[in-house]
Amino acid sequence: MNPEEKKLLEETAALVKETHGLVKKIHTHIMWGSVIRVGYWVVIIGASVGAFYLIQPYIDVLKDSFGGENGTTQNSLIENYLNF
């Protein structure tokens, strides 16, 4: 191996080491980005479910005050279907 080839091989090895370090950093950033993205959606969905759970009694009171769930719409739909 002549000195020119040896120098080229050493430069290539240095570039490979540098590239490997950069790829590891990119991989770490992508991994943490995925973890943060999943955590973000867990917080958003959890807050939505928690908010619904907290306001559920108020929704039930409103449904009862407006006469919700009395079954008249269900019965009228069934009667219309049977009479068709």
N, CA, C and O atoms as CSV, one atom per row, in Angstrom:
chain,resi,resn,atom,element,x,y,z
A,1,MET,N,N,0.852,-1.160,0.000
A,1,MET,CA,C,0.000,0.000,0.000
A,1,MET,C,C,0.907,1.235,0.000
A,1,MET,O,O,1.776,1.390,0.857
A,2,ASN,N,N,0.684,2.078,-0.955
A,2,ASN,CA,C,1.522,3.266,-1.034
A,2,ASN,C,C,0.969,4.367,-0.117
A,2,ASN,O,O,-0.172,4.263,0.332
A,3,PRO,N,N,1.738,5.401,0.165
A,3,PRO,CA,C,1.320,6.447,1.101
A,3,PRO,C,C,0.049,7.189,0.669
A,3,PRO,O,O,-0.735,7.643,1.503
A,4,GLU,N,N,-0.134,7.301,-0.634
A,4,GLU,CA,C,-1.327,7.993,-1.118
A,4,GLU,C,C,-2.599,7.202,-0.783
A,4,GLU,O,O,-3.595,7.780,-0.349
A,5,GLU,N,N,-2.561,5.896,-0.983
A,5,GLU,CA,C,-3.698,5.045,-0.658
A,5,GLU,C,C,-3.955,5.019,0.850
A,5,GLU,O,O,-5.099,5.025,1.303
A,6,LYS,N,N,-2.858,4.990,1.615
A,6,LYS,CA,C,-2.992,4.969,3.069
A,6,LYS,C,C,-3.658,6.258,3.561
A,6,LYS,O,O,-4.521,6.217,4.437
A,7,LYS,N,N,-3.258,7.392,2.999
A,7,LYS,CA,C,-3.840,8.671,3.387
A,7,LYS,C,C,-5.328,8.706,3.026
A,7,LYS,O,O,-6.148,9.179,3.813
A,8,LEU,N,N,-5.670,8.214,1.853
A,8,LEU,CA,C,-7.059,8.168,1.425
A,8,LEU,C,C,-7.877,7.255,2.335
A,8,LEU,O,O,-9.020,7.575,2.664
A,9,LEU,N,N,-7.314,6.142,2.737
A,9,LEU,CA,C,-7.998,5.215,3.643
A,9,LEU,C,C,-8.211,5.844,5.013
A,9,LEU,O,O,-9.271,5.659,5.610
A,10,GLU,N,N,-7.239,6.579,5.521
A,10,GLU,CA,C,-7.380,7.243,6.817
A,10,GLU,C,C,-8.441,8.345,6.749
A,10,GLU,O,O,-9.226,8.516,7.682
A,11,GLU,N,N,-8.460,9.082,5.653
A,11,GLU,CA,C,-9.485,10.120,5.492
A,11,GLU,C,C,-10.884,9.500,5.439
A,11,GLU,O,O,-11.830,10.031,6.022
A,12,THR,N,N,-11.003,8.384,4.744
A,12,THR,CA,C,-12.288,7.687,4.657
A,12,THR,C,C,-12.720,7.179,6.032
A,12,THR,O,O,-13.894,7.274,6.389
A,13,ALA,N,N,-11.790,6.650,6.791
A,13,ALA,CA,C,-12.113,6.165,8.132
A,13,ALA,C,C,-12.562,7.313,9.028
A,13,ALA,O,O,-13.498,7.150,9.811
A,14,ALA,N,N,-11.916,8.461,8.928
A,14,ALA,CA,C,-12.319,9.625,9.723
A,14,ALA,C,C,-13.717,10.093,9.320
A,14,ALA,O,O,-14.526,10.442,10.179
A,15,LEU,N,N,-14.001,10.101,8.024
A,15,LEU,CA,C,-15.330,10.488,7.561
A,15,LEU,C,C,-16.398,9.506,8.025
A,15,LEU,O,O,-17.508,9.909,8.372
A,16,VAL,N,N,-16.065,8.221,8.031
A,16,VAL,CA,C,-17.017,7.210,8.491
A,16,VAL,C,C,-17.319,7.405,9.966
A,16,VAL,O,O,-18.475,7.300,10.377
A,17,LYS,N,N,-16.304,7.686,10.770
A,17,LYS,CA,C,-16.523,7.931,12.199
A,17,LYS,C,C,-17.395,9.168,12.412
A,17,LYS,O,O,-18.301,9.156,13.245
A,18,GLU,N,N,-17.122,10.225,11.667
A,18,GLU,CA,C,-17.910,11.446,11.794
A,18,GLU,C,C,-19.367,11.206,11.375
A,18,GLU,O,O,-20.298,11.657,12.043
A,19,THR,N,N,-19.543,10.498,10.275
A,19,THR,CA,C,-20.886,10.190,9.786
A,19,THR,C,C,-21.640,9.319,10.779
A,19,THR,O,O,-22.832,9.519,11.012
A,20,HIS,N,N,-20.949,8.359,11.358
A,20,HIS,CA,C,-21.583,7.491,12.356
A,20,HIS,C,C,-22.056,8.303,13.558
A,20,HIS,O,O,-23.152,8.072,14.068
A,21,GLY,N,N,-21.249,9.238,14.007
A,21,GLY,CA,C,-21.656,10.094,15.123
A,21,GLY,C,C,-22.877,10.926,14.791
A,21,GLY,O,O,-23.777,11.077,15.617
A,22,LEU,N,N,-22.910,11.470,13.571
A,22,LEU,CA,C,-24.059,12.270,13.151
A,22,LEU,C,C,-25.320,11.415,13.038
A,22,LEU,O,O,-26.405,11.853,13.420
A,23,VAL,N,N,-25.179,10.205,12.517
A,23,VAL,CA,C,-26.334,9.313,12.391
A,23,VAL,C,C,-26.867,8.934,13.769
A,23,VAL,O,O,-28.080,8.849,13.958
A,24,LYS,N,N,-25.978,8.706,14.731
A,24,LYS,CA,C,-26.430,8.397,16.093
A,24,LYS,C,C,-27.191,9.575,16.691
A,24,LYS,O,O,-28.208,9.378,17.356
A,25,LYS,N,N,-26.709,10.806,16.461
A,25,LYS,CA,C,-27.404,11.989,16.965
A,25,LYS,C,C,-28.780,12.131,16.322
A,25,LYS,O,O,-29.762,12.436,16.999
A,26,ILE,N,N,-28.844,11.910,15.017
A,26,ILE,CA,C,-30.130,12.003,14.313
A,26,ILE,C,C,-31.097,10.952,14.851
A,26,ILE,O,O,-32.273,11.242,15.076
A,27,HIS,N,N,-30.607,9.747,15.054
A,27,HIS,CA,C,-31.452,8.671,15.580
A,27,HIS,C,C,-31.974,9.026,16.967
A,27,HIS,O,O,-33.143,8.788,17.269
A,28,THR,N,N,-31.124,9.587,17.801
A,28,THR,CA,C,-31.543,9.980,19.148
A,28,THR,C,C,-32.612,11.070,19.084
A,28,THR,O,O,-33.596,11.016,19.822
A,29,HIS,N,N,-32.430,12.041,18.223
A,29,HIS,CA,C,-33.410,13.120,18.086
A,29,HIS,C,C,-34.753,12.586,17.582
A,29,HIS,O,O,-35.809,13.006,18.054
A,30,ILE,N,N,-34.705,11.665,16.626
A,30,ILE,CA,C,-35.942,11.079,16.111
A,30,ILE,C,C,-36.644,10.288,17.203
A,30,ILE,O,O,-37.866,10.366,17.334
A,31,MET,N,N,-35.885,9.523,17.994
A,31,MET,CA,C,-36.474,8.728,19.069
A,31,MET,C,C,-37.148,9.634,20.095
A,31,MET,O,O,-38.289,9.382,20.483
A,32,TRP,N,N,-36.460,10.679,20.536
A,32,TRP,CA,C,-37.038,11.584,21.525
A,32,TRP,C,C,-38.228,12.347,20.943
A,32,TRP,O,O,-39.187,12.632,21.660
A,33,GLY,N,N,-38.177,12.672,19.681
A,33,GLY,CA,C,-39.314,13.312,19.033
A,33,GLY,C,C,-40.537,12.419,19.030
A,33,GLY,O,O,-41.655,12.882,19.253
A,34,SER,N,N,-40.322,11.133,18.777
A,34,SER,CA,C,-41.438,10.183,18.812
A,34,SER,C,C,-42.001,10.044,20.219
A,34,SER,O,O,-43.217,10.002,20.401
A,35,VAL,N,N,-41.127,9.973,21.208
A,35,VAL,CA,C,-41.579,9.858,22.598
A,35,VAL,C,C,-42.380,11.090,22.992
A,35,VAL,O,O,-43.423,10.973,23.635
A,36,ILE,N,N,-41.906,12.255,22.617
A,36,ILE,CA,C,-42.606,13.496,22.960
A,36,ILE,C,C,-43.945,13.572,22.221
A,36,ILE,O,O,-44.942,14.019,22.787
A,37,ARG,N,N,-43.967,13.134,20.958
A,37,ARG,CA,C,-45.212,13.155,20.189
A,37,ARG,C,C,-46.258,12.224,20.816
A,37,ARG,O,O,-47.426,12.598,20.926
A,38,VAL,N,N,-45.856,11.030,21.224
A,38,VAL,CA,C,-46.782,10.100,21.876
A,38,VAL,C,C,-47.252,10.682,23.201
A,38,VAL,O,O,-48.438,10.619,23.525
A,39,GLY,N,N,-46.326,11.247,23.966
A,39,GLY,CA,C,-46.711,11.869,25.239
A,39,GLY,C,C,-47.679,13.016,25.037
A,39,GLY,O,O,-48.612,13.186,25.822
A,40,TYR,N,N,-47.470,13.798,24.007
A,40,TYR,CA,C,-48.362,14.914,23.686
A,40,TYR,C,C,-49.779,14.415,23.447
A,40,TYR,O,O,-50.734,14.961,23.999
A,41,TRP,N,N,-49.919,13.369,22.618
A,41,TRP,CA,C,-51.252,12.856,22.319
A,41,TRP,C,C,-51.882,12.177,23.522
A,41,TRP,O,O,-53.101,12.233,23.690
A,42,VAL,N,N,-51.081,11.539,24.360
A,42,VAL,CA,C,-51.623,10.945,25.588
A,42,VAL,C,C,-52.187,12.043,26.484
A,42,VAL,O,O,-53.256,11.873,27.071
A,43,VAL,N,N,-51.488,13.154,26.595
A,43,VAL,CA,C,-51.971,14.261,27.418
A,43,VAL,C,C,-53.243,14.857,26.819
A,43,VAL,O,O,-54.197,15.130,27.547
A,44,ILE,N,N,-53.269,15.060,25.510
A,44,ILE,CA,C,-54.452,15.638,24.856
A,44,ILE,C,C,-55.664,14.728,25.026
A,44,ILE,O,O,-56.734,15.200,25.411
A,45,ILE,N,N,-55.519,13.450,24.750
A,45,ILE,CA,C,-56.638,12.520,24.861
A,45,ILE,C,C,-57.031,12.343,26.322
A,45,ILE,O,O,-58.219,12.293,26.640
A,46,GLY,N,N,-56.054,12.248,27.206
A,46,GLY,CA,C,-56.358,12.122,28.634
A,46,GLY,C,C,-57.092,13.330,29.175
A,46,GLY,O,O,-58.023,13.188,29.967
A,47,ALA,N,N,-56.685,14.516,28.756
A,47,ALA,CA,C,-57.369,15.731,29.206
A,47,ALA,C,C,-58.797,15.773,28.673
A,47,ALA,O,O,-59.706,16.215,29.375
A,48,SER,N,N,-59.000,15.322,27.448
A,48,SER,CA,C,-60.346,15.296,26.877
A,48,SER,C,C,-61.250,14.334,27.634
A,48,SER,O,O,-62.385,14.666,27.974
A,49,VAL,N,N,-60.736,13.148,27.890
A,49,VAL,CA,C,-61.528,12.158,28.634
A,49,VAL,C,C,-61.773,12.650,30.052
A,49,VAL,O,O,-62.880,12.508,30.570
A,50,GLY,N,N,-60.771,13.221,30.679
A,50,GLY,CA,C,-60.937,13.749,32.034
A,50,GLY,C,C,-61.942,14.885,32.082
A,50,GLY,O,O,-62.756,14.960,33.002
A,51,ALA,N,N,-61.889,15.768,31.097
A,51,ALA,CA,C,-62.854,16.876,31.058
A,51,ALA,C,C,-64.264,16.344,30.857
A,51,ALA,O,O,-65.205,16.826,31.487
A,52,PHE,N,N,-64.419,15.359,29.989
A,52,PHE,CA,C,-65.742,14.768,29.785
A,52,PHE,C,C,-66.237,14.105,31.062
A,52,PHE,O,O,-67.413,14.222,31.407
A,53,TYR,N,N,-65.354,13.415,31.761
A,53,TYR,CA,C,-65.723,12.765,33.016
A,53,TYR,C,C,-66.156,13.796,34.056
A,53,TYR,O,O,-67.092,13.554,34.818
A,54,LEU,N,N,-65.484,14.935,34.089
A,54,LEU,CA,C,-65.820,15.964,35.073
A,54,LEU,C,C,-67.120,16.687,34.749
A,54,LEU,O,O,-67.846,17.081,35.661
A,55,ILE,N,N,-67.429,16.868,33.462
A,55,ILE,CA,C,-68.651,17.596,33.129
A,55,ILE,C,C,-69.829,16.668,32.855
A,55,ILE,O,O,-70.921,17.144,32.547
A,56,GLN,N,N,-69.634,15.367,32.959
A,56,GLN,CA,C,-70.714,14.416,32.704
A,56,GLN,C,C,-71.937,14.660,33.592
A,56,GLN,O,O,-73.052,14.598,33.073
A,57,PRO,N,N,-71.805,14.935,34.899
A,57,PRO,CA,C,-72.997,15.202,35.699
A,57,PRO,C,C,-73.790,16.412,35.193
A,57,PRO,O,O,-75.020,16.391,35.227
A,58,TYR,N,N,-73.129,17.437,34.737
A,58,TYR,CA,C,-73.810,18.609,34.216
A,58,TYR,C,C,-74.541,18.289,32.912
A,58,TYR,O,O,-75.638,18.793,32.671
A,59,ILE,N,N,-73.937,17.461,32.082
A,59,ILE,CA,C,-74.584,17.044,30.844
A,59,ILE,C,C,-75.826,16.219,31.155
A,59,ILE,O,O,-76.858,16.388,30.506
A,60,ASP,N,N,-75.740,15.329,32.140
A,60,ASP,CA,C,-76.905,14.533,32.530
A,60,ASP,C,C,-78.038,15.418,33.037
A,60,ASP,O,O,-79.202,15.171,32.720
A,61,VAL,N,N,-77.718,16.436,33.813
A,61,VAL,CA,C,-78.744,17.354,34.314
A,61,VAL,C,C,-79.413,18.075,33.152
A,61,VAL,O,O,-80.635,18.228,33.138
A,62,LEU,N,N,-78.622,18.521,32.173
A,62,LEU,CA,C,-79.196,19.194,31.010
A,62,LEU,C,C,-80.081,18.250,30.193
A,62,LEU,O,O,-81.153,18.639,29.730
A,63,LYS,N,N,-79.622,16.998,30.019
A,63,LYS,CA,C,-80.437,16.040,29.279
A,63,LYS,C,C,-81.757,15.780,29.998
A,63,LYS,O,O,-82.804,15.708,29.355
A,64,ASP,N,N,-81.724,15.638,31.315
A,64,ASP,CA,C,-82.942,15.396,32.083
A,64,ASP,C,C,-83.869,16.607,32.042
A,64,ASP,O,O,-85.087,16.447,31.963
A,65,SER,N,N,-83.312,17.814,32.094
A,65,SER,CA,C,-84.148,19.010,32.094
A,65,SER,C,C,-84.817,19.244,30.739
A,65,SER,O,O,-85.892,19.841,30.684
A,66,PHE,N,N,-84.205,18.790,29.649
A,66,PHE,CA,C,-84.809,18.946,28.333
A,66,PHE,C,C,-85.578,17.705,27.904
A,66,PHE,O,O,-86.034,17.638,26.763
A,67,GLY,N,N,-85.734,16.724,28.782
A,67,GLY,CA,C,-86.523,15.536,28.475
A,67,GLY,C,C,-85.814,14.541,27.591
A,67,GLY,O,O,-86.456,13.853,26.798
A,68,GLY,N,N,-84.519,14.450,27.708
A,68,GLY,CA,C,-83.756,13.518,26.901
A,68,GLY,C,C,-83.935,12.088,27.369
A,68,GLY,O,O,-84.268,11.847,28.529
A,69,GLU,N,N,-83.716,11.143,26.479
A,69,GLU,CA,C,-83.772,9.710,26.741
A,69,GLU,C,C,-85.123,9.247,27.253
A,69,GLU,O,O,-85.179,8.411,28.155
A,70,ASN,N,N,-86.221,9.770,26.700
A,70,ASN,CA,C,-87.524,9.284,27.118
A,70,ASN,C,C,-88.050,8.209,26.181
A,70,ASN,O,O,-89.089,7.609,26.455
A,71,GLY,N,N,-87.359,7.959,25.091
A,71,GLY,CA,C,-87.710,6.848,24.230
A,71,GLY,C,C,-88.727,7.183,23.155
A,71,GLY,O,O,-89.046,6.311,22.347
A,72,THR,N,N,-89.251,8.389,23.101
A,72,THR,CA,C,-90.275,8.708,22.105
A,72,THR,C,C,-89.696,8.697,20.698
A,72,THR,O,O,-90.371,8.252,19.769
A,73,THR,N,N,-88.493,9.162,20.515
A,73,THR,CA,C,-87.933,9.177,19.169
A,73,THR,C,C,-87.636,7.756,18.699
A,73,THR,O,O,-87.841,7.438,17.528
A,74,GLN,N,N,-87.161,6.908,19.592
A,74,GLN,CA,C,-86.863,5.519,19.229
A,74,GLN,C,C,-88.144,4.798,18.835
A,74,GLN,O,O,-88.166,4.082,17.834
A,75,ASN,N,N,-89.221,4.978,19.614
A,75,ASN,CA,C,-90.470,4.305,19.305
A,75,ASN,C,C,-91.072,4.815,18.004
A,75,ASN,O,O,-91.605,4.027,17.223
A,76,SER,N,N,-90.998,6.106,17.759
A,76,SER,CA,C,-91.576,6.632,16.526
A,76,SER,C,C,-90.797,6.147,15.308
A,76,SER,O,O,-91.394,5.912,14.257
A,77,LEU,N,N,-89.491,5.994,15.421
A,77,LEU,CA,C,-88.719,5.466,14.308
A,77,LEU,C,C,-89.070,4.018,14.018
A,77,LEU,O,O,-89.177,3.620,12.858
A,78,ILE,N,N,-89.249,3.232,15.063
A,78,ILE,CA,C,-89.613,1.822,14.878
A,78,ILE,C,C,-91.007,1.721,14.263
A,78,ILE,O,O,-91.227,0.908,13.365
A,79,GLU,N,N,-91.946,2.535,14.735
A,79,GLU,CA,C,-93.302,2.500,14.192
A,79,GLU,C,C,-93.302,2.920,12.719
A,79,GLU,O,O,-94.003,2.316,11.907
A,80,ASN,N,N,-92.539,3.931,12.373
A,80,ASN,CA,C,-92.462,4.351,10.969
A,80,ASN,C,C,-91.872,3.258,10.097
A,80,ASN,O,O,-92.307,3.069,8.961
A,81,TYR,N,N,-90.900,2.547,10.607
A,81,TYR,CA,C,-90.267,1.464,9.841
A,81,TYR,C,C,-91.250,0.310,9.643
A,81,TYR,O,O,-91.342,-0.255,8.553
A,82,LEU,N,N,-91.987,-0.037,10.707
A,82,LEU,CA,C,-92.935,-1.157,10.589
A,82,LEU,C,C,-94.133,-0.803,9.706
A,82,LEU,O,O,-94.686,-1.683,9.047
A,83,ASN,N,N,-94.534,0.438,9.682
A,83,ASN,CA,C,-95.684,0.838,8.880
A,83,ASN,C,C,-95.312,1.095,7.423
A,83,ASN,O,O,-96.198,1.297,6.593
A,84,PHE,N,N,-94.066,1.092,7.108
A,84,PHE,CA,C,-93.636,1.365,5.751
A,84,PHE,C,C,-93.946,0.162,4.934
A,84,PHE,O,O,-93.673,0.144,3.733
